[in-house]
Amino acid sequence: VQLQASGGGLVQAGGSLRLSCAASGFNYDDYVIAWFRQAPGKEREGVSCISSSDGSTYYADSVKGRFTISSDNAKNTVYLQMNSLKPEDTAVYYCAADQDQEGVVRAIKLPFQWGGLDYWGKGTQVTVSS
């Protein structure tokens, strides 16, 4: 199983980045793919998720209206389009996968719930300068 996150970088406040999460080694269509992020010295927090089967999405309040998650099922890849970036968006961004959609949404909504998700990838650094 592999989740490969990419697309991070350095951007000025107000700019945009698109992250990608390429999945392999499991039945992609059965899973919910999520993005989490962790800033230095802070707890990991949920950002967004998408169901590969029906395309339903969920966003944390902190990114709603600025970030858009999408899935290309032909490529087993999830994208996170991040617009109007703020310095507080600076973090390492991780993608994760799990079959339990309610569990993934709960992990995004609530702190300290992310540890039980099935699969995790290595992160990609996003730095937003002011």
Sequence and secondary structure as in RCSB ss.txt:
>XXXX:A:sequence
VQLQASGGGLVQAGGSLRLSCAASGFNYDDYVIAWFRQAPGKEREGVSCISSSDGSTYYADSVKGRFTISSDNAK
NTVYLQMNSLKPEDTAVYYCAADQDQEGVVRAIKLPFQWGGLDYWGKGTQVTVSS
>XXXX:A:secstr
 EEEEE  EEEETT  EEEEEEEESS GGG EEEEEEE TTS  EEEEEEETTT  EEE TTTTTTEEEEEETTT
TEEEEEE S  GGG EEEEEEEES HHHHHHHHHSTT GGG SEE B EEEEEE 
